[in-house]
Amino acid sequence: MITLVRASGRSRIPADPWPRGLDPEEDDGLRVSSALAGRDAVMAAGPAVATLDRGATKRANRLLGRTAHAFVLRHGFTGSEFAALVAPWKAATGDPGTGRGTDPLPGPLVRRA
């Protein structure tokens, strides 16, 4: 978890952006999904975050929520916008946003007879 905090640098973490063409007021389901995903990410990381000092804990929770927000709304962001949002996550985990980390892609699931 400390790697995630270090990967984000020292700058202020801005508010979570909404993709162009989507409105949090009109797309209430997406807004709720983003909020729930952020909450779940923070809860899942609880034991790992608990070892950090107060400031680092707050920053880690903010970054986890931001990463979850990006994953939920990935379909609305451009590739470069998404990459910027998950950059600290990628730097800390090696996962480019696929959920597979650095594992190779699985082979084909269907074989010809």
N, C-alpha and C positions, 0 to 999 in steps of 0.2 A: 504494500500500500504506500509505503514511503517513496517507492520508485515512481508511482503515479503522481504524487505531490511534487517530487523533484522535476519530473518531466514537464510539468506545467509552467515552470519558471516562477518568477516572483510577481509578475504583473497581475493586475486585478482581473478577475474572471467576469466578463460581461454577462448580461442577462441572456438567457437562451433565446436565440433567434427563431423566428418562424419562417418557413420557406415562402418565397414569393408565390402568390397564387393561393395560399392557404391562410385562413383567418381563424385565430383561436376562438373568436366569438361565434363564428358560423360553423366551425368544425369542432363542436363541443366534445364529440367522441374522441377525437385526436388529442385534444387538450387534456381530457381525463386520462387517456391512455398514457400520455407522456408523464403526467404527474404520478400515476400509479407505478409506472416502470421506474421512475426515479426513486420513489419511496422504497420499492422492492430491492433495488440495487443497493441502496444505503443499508437496509435491514440485513441483506445477505452478507454484506461486508462488515457487519458489526464487530465480530471478534477481531478481525485484522485491524480495523480502524481504532479499536479500543486501546491499542498499544501506543498510539500516537499522542503527542501533546495536544492541547486544546485547539490551537491555531491550525495545526496540520490536520486534525480531525475534521474541523469545519471545511477546510480546503478540499480534503479527500471526498467528503460527502458531496460537496458542490460539484466536483469533477465527475463523480459517479452519476449524479443526477443528470448532468449535462450530457454524458455519454449515452445514458439511457434515452434521453430526449432525442438525441441524434439518431439512435437506432430506430425508435418508433416512427420518426418523421423522415427517415432516409429516402423514401420515395419522392419527397418533395424538394429535397436539396440537390443542388448540382454536385458533381463529383468532387470539385474543389472545396465547396462549402462543407460537405460531409467530412472530407479528409481533415479540414481545419478543426472541426468540432471534436473529432476523435483522436487528434494528434497526441495528446498526453496519454490516452489509453493505449494507442499503438506503440508509443515509445516505451511504456512501462510493461506491456505484455507481449509485444510482437504480433498482436492480432490486428489485422488491417480492417476489421469491422465485419468479418465473416462469421465470427463466433467459433472458428476452428483453430484460432491461434496460428501457429506455424506448421501445423500438421498438413501433410500433403492432401490434395483433393482425393476423395474416394474414387475407386474405379467404377466402371459401369455397373448398373444394378440389373440390367436386362441382358441376357445372352441369347444369341440366335441358336435355334435348334439345329 
